[in-house]
Every structure is written in C-alpha cells, then in structure tokens.
Amino acid sequence: MTLLAGKVLFITGASRGIGLAIAMRAARDGAKIAIAAKTVEPHAKLPGTIYTAAEAIRQAGGEALPIPCDVRFAEQIDAAVATTVEAFGGIDVCVNNASAISLTQTAETSVKVFDLMNQINYRGAWLTARACLPHLLRASVPHILNISPPLHLKPVWFGAHTAYTIAKYNMSLLTLGLADEFRGRVAVNSLWPQTIIATAAIQMLGGTQMVQQSRKPEIMADAAYSILPEGRQCTGNFFIDEARLSTVGIHDFAQYAYAPGNDLRTDLFIYSPGTQASPAW
C-alpha cells in the first residue's frame, strides 16, 4: 500500500532520530516532506543535517525540502510553512517532533534550560500547528501528530524532573485541546514509545548502555504510518507505538530491537509495576 503517496508532511526536528524515521517511512510511499530543523552543518555530537536527511528521503523515493527552522521563533516557522506550501502546494500532515530534554530536578535546572524545553516542546508545537492549520483545513485527510506522552497525572512523573514533564505534558494538552477545537475538521493525536528509542538524546542521557536497551526509531515510524492516513474521526488519542502496531496486525517487535537479546528499558511516562525501568530512570 502507498497510503501517503503524494501527501505533504511538515516535520519538525526531522534531520535525525524519530522525525527522520517518520519521514523515511513516508518517503517509501512517494510522499513530499518538509524537513524543518536547525542543523544545517555537521554537529560534533549529533548525526545528520537537514541536507543529509533530504538526500536520504530522496533515495527512499520521496521528495524532500530541507528548511532551516528553529521552532522557538514564530517567524521562522511561518516562513518554513510558506516555503513548503509554495513548493508542494499545501500541507496534509504536521508532525511536531522537535523536542528538548533535561531530566534534572529543580535546583539543577537552569532558567536557560527550563526556557529551552518549554519554548521547543509545547510552544514550538503550538506555533507549528497554528501555522499549518489554515492549510490542513483544506487537506483531504488532515492530521497533526504530536510526539508526546499519555496524560497520567502521577506525582512520580513530576517529582524527578518537574520542568521536563511540564514541557512534555503541555505538548499533550495541546493534543487534547486541538482535537476538540477542530473535531471533524482536523485529526489531532499523540504518539509515544513503549520503550526508549535509540536516538542522539538517549545516547547523551545514558550512553551506550541505555542505547543497548532501546528500540530503533523505525517502530515509531511504523506506528505513525499506521495513524496518519486515518480520517478525521481518529482524533484525541494518545497512542503507544507497541499497542498501536498490535491493533494493525504487527506483533513481531523483536525486529525493532537496537541490540537483539538485551532487556528493553521502558520509556518515561509508561511505568507500571513489574517493568525493569524505575519511573525516575
């Protein structure tokens, strides 16, 4: 099936990780993808740029438009959306993937880091959704997908890293609000991983050991691919990648292991008794 053939996806933070994986999965259908991200030159600690991502997308069969964009700045988002519409004729899907993380307690969280997480995670998602909405409202199967967690107001998720949880939960509150505001007109959902995903952020947080307990970003990409073509009636959901894939007949999750045979580490906001991961990591 080519469910996303010809569709235009605007993806923030798509130069690497989950954002790039979603773009690559859509590219296999022949989708048109705007890569809205900051990295335009090789980074010492982070793999990929918007230009290497664009080349990979083209090699996979899609069309790519690399756009330098820092989601902290509304004018850059507005310009990126305008560039996308001029190049591709519209926007069908907005994926708010760009994120910043610092799992620090209050005294160890600088004001700069607090502001960064809040500006990128939920403010950036709100700005991006707002800029895309006039075009989504004209699309045949419009969708906003936020890479944000299910809303469980358990103190354990806040006490360990209050600032980060606020930033990500507010992103999920955006899903809740926009889904109701645009019900019947634009589908709005969240997607979150059951286990940690092997990304640059996980490498920086926990090093090689944590990466070895991860799944590949492709599991999130496949889950997103199953969600995005759904109609407007599929809205207001907080999907978990593993559970979502199970509903569409995918049960072989071993294929997604970064290091087959290793125990997997449950992601934040997914803790339940009996899992290996502690809620505070």
C-alpha positions, 0 to 999 in steps of 0.5 A, spaced: 500 500 500 502 507 498 497 510 503 501 517 503 503 517 496 503 524 494 501 527 501 505 533 504 508 532 511 511 538 515 516 535 520 519 538 525 526 536 528 526 531 522 534 531 520 535 525 525 532 520 530 524 519 530 522 525 525 527 522 520 524 515 521 517 518 520 519 521 514 523 515 511 517 511 512 513 516 508 518 517 503 517 509 501 510 511 499 512 517 494 510 522 499 513 530 499 516 532 506 518 538 509 524 537 513 524 543 518 530 543 523 536 547 525 542 543 523 544 545 517 552 543 518 555 537 521 554 537 529 560 534 533 555 530 537 549 529 533 548 525 526 545 528 520 543 535 517 537 537 514 541 536 507 543 529 509 536 527 511 533 530 504 538 526 500 536 520 504 528 521 503 530 522 496 533 515 495 527 512 499 523 515 493 520 521 496 521 528 495 524 532 500 525 540 502 530 541 507 528 548 511 532 551 516 527 552 522 528 553 529 521 552 532 522 557 538 521 563 533 514 564 530 517 567 524 521 562 522 516 557 522 511 561 518 516 562 513 518 554 513 510 553 512 510 558 506 516 555 503 513 548 503 506 550 501 509 554 495 513 548 493 508 542 494 502 546 494 499 545 501 500 541 507 496 534 509 500 532 515 504 536 521 508 532 525 511 536 531 517 532 533 522 537 535 523 536 542 528 538 548 530 534 554 533 535 561 531 530 566 534 534 572 530 536 578 529 543 580 535 546 583 539 543 577 535 546 572 537 552 569 532 558 567 536 557 560 534 550 560 527 550 563 526 556 557 529 551 552 524 545 553 518 549 554 519 554 548 521 547 543 516 542 546 509 545 547 510 552 544 514 550 538 508 545 537 503 550 538 506 555 533 507 549 528 500 547 528 497 554 528 501 555 522 499 549 518 492 549 520 489 554 515 492 549 510 490 542 513 483 545 513 483 544 506 487 537 506 483 531 504 485 527 510 488 532 515 492 530 521 497 533 526 501 528 530 504 530 536 510 526 539 508 526 546 506 522 552 499 519 555 496 524 560 497 520 567 497 525 572 502 521 577 506 525 582 512 520 580 512 523 573 513 530 576 517 529 582 524 527 578 524 532 573 518 537 574 520 542 568 521 536 563 514 533 564 511 540 564 514 541 557 512 534 555 505 534 558 503 541 555 505 538 548 499 533 550 494 538 552 495 541 546 493 534 543 487 534 547 485 541 546 486 541 538 482 535 537 476 538 540 477 545 537 477 542 530 473 535 531 471 533 524 475 538 521 482 536 523 485 529 526 489 531 532 493 525 536 499 523 540 504 518 539 509 515 544 514 509 545 513 503 549 520 503 550 526 508 549 528 509 542 535 509 540 536 516 538 542 522 539 538 524 546 538 517 549 545 516 547 547 523 551 542 521 557 545 514 558 550 512 553 551 506 550 548 502 555 541 505 555 542 505 547 543 497 548 536 497 551 532 501 546 528 500 540 530 503 533 526 509 531 523 505 525 517 502 530 515 509 531 515 510 524 511 504 523 506 506 528 505 513 525 504 510 518 499 506 521 495 513 524 496 518 519 492 516 513 486 515 518 480 520 517 478 525 521 474 521 526 481 518 529 482 524 533 484 525 541 488 519 542 494 518 545 497 512 542 503 507 544 507 505 538 507 497 541 499 497 542 498 501 536 502 496 531 498 490 535 491 493 533 494 493 525 496 486 525 504 487 527 506 483 533 513 481 531 517 487 535 523 483 536 525 486 529 525 493 532 530 491 537 537 496 537 541 490 540 537 483 539 537 479 546 538 485 551 532 487 556 528 493 553 528 499 558 521 502 558 520 509 556 518 515 561 511 516 562 509 508 561 511 505 568 507 500 571 509 495 576 513 489 574 517 493 568 525 493 569 525 501 568 524 505 575 519 511 573 525 516 575 530 512 570 
